Amino acid sequence: MLMYMSNIHQETPSTPLHSVSVAGVVVREDGRVLTIRRADNGTWEPPGGVLELAEAPEDGVRREVFEETGVKVEVDRLTGVYKNTARGIVALVFRCRVEGGHEQLTDEASAVEWLTPDEVTGRMAEVYAVRVTDALLDGAPQVRAHDGRRLA
């Protein structure tokens, strides 16, 4: 019997691995949103990055936003969960508000700007712009999938 169970275990495919990232949609009192132009590829996105293993999601958002922009934030709420089906990345997006600090360029951000919602949709790829527009809505978090370029 042990031999049989051992063989079954070997034939069972492994659990798919995913990476978890976090992003902060930081909204100022005038409705503008904190954005970065990534230094590595030039795309406009809300600040964020990979969640560390021992890190709570809200702590990861605060860390990533500060590291990329110099702005300290308070996390308000989860606004969306987004899965990149091509790369196996699950992104948790949180709406945030400014708590302190000031905008600055970093190794990860070649530009840091406060954009209007219209400017966001004009500059960002669809998969990032929808994260911002979802965060500006009231209500339950959105759950969406995409292939890295377009929503599914």
N, C-alpha and C positions, 0 to 999 in steps of 0.2 A: 504494500500500500504506500509506504513512504516513497518508493521509487516512482510510482505513478504520479503522485502529487508533485514530485520534483520535476518531472518532465512537463507537466502542465504549466508550472511556474516559468519554465524556460521558454515556452512557446507563446506566452502571453505578451503582447506588445507593451512596451514601456509607456508610462503616462507622458503625454506631450508636455514639453517644457514651455513656459511663458515667461516673459519679462514684464515687470510691472513698473509703469512710470506714473509720475504725478505732474500736474500742471496747475498753475494758479492764474485765474482770470481776475486780475486786480482792478477794481472799479473805483474810480475817483468820484468825488461828490458831483462833479459836472458831467458824469456819465462816460468820460473817456476811459480807455482800457490800456493798461501797461503792456507793451509788446516789445519783443526783441527781434533784431535781424541776426540770425545765427552766423557766427564767424566762420563756421566750417562749410556751409553750403549757401549762404545768402538768403535763406527763406525767412519770412516773417512768421512768428509764432508767439503764443503766450509763453512766458518763462516756465521751464520745468525740466525734468530729467528722470533718471532711473531711481527708484526707491531702494534704499539700502536695506539689507536683510533684517537688521534689528530695529528698524525705524518705523514708527507709526506714520500712516499716510499724511496726517496733518503736519507732523514735524518735517517730513520730507518736502512738502510744499513750501513751508517757511524757509527751509534751508536752500532749496533750489532757486526760489525767487530772489532771495538775498544774494546768493552766489552769482547769479546772472545779471542782477540789476542794481544791487546796493540798496534796495527798498525792503524794509521790514514790514511784514504783513500779519494780520490776524485773519485766520480762516473762518469764514462764515458757514459754508455748507457745501456738501457734495452736489455738483450740478450735472455730472454725466460720467458714464463709463463707456469707453470707446475701444474696440478691438481691431487691431490691424491684422487681418486674417493671413496676409502674405508673410508677415514677419513674426507673428505670435506675440505681439506686444499688447498688453492691456493698459490703457491709460485712464487714471482717475483724475477728473478735473474738478477743482474746487473754486468757488467764488470767494474772493478775499477783499479786504480793505486795507488801506495804508495805515501802518502803525508808527512808522518812523523811517529814518534813513533818507537817502536821496539818490536819484538816478545817476548811474555811472556806467561807463563802458567796462567790459571785462574780457577775459580771454575767450569766453563763450559768446559774447554779444558785441558785434561791431556797431550796433546802434540800439538805443533804448528810447522809445517814444510812446507818448500817450496818444492813442488813436480814437477817433469816433467810431461807432459801430459801422458806418458806411465805409470809412477808410479801411477798417478791418476786412470787410468783404472784398474790397478792391485790391488789397495787398496780399492777403493770405490765401493759400491753397484751400480748397473746399473743406478738406478734412480738419484743418485747424480753425478756419473761420466759423464752422458750425459749432465747435467747442465754445467759442466766445459767445456766439449768438444764443446758444442753449443756456449758458451761464447767466445771461441777462434776463432770462425768463423767470417767472415765479412758478412754483409747483414742483412736482416730483423730478428727480434726476432723469435725464434721458439715457437710453442705452442704445448704442449704435455700433455697427460693424462697417469696416471699409477695407479696401485692398491696398491702402497706402496712398492712393490718389483720389479715388471716388468712393462715396458712400454706397453701401450695398443696398 
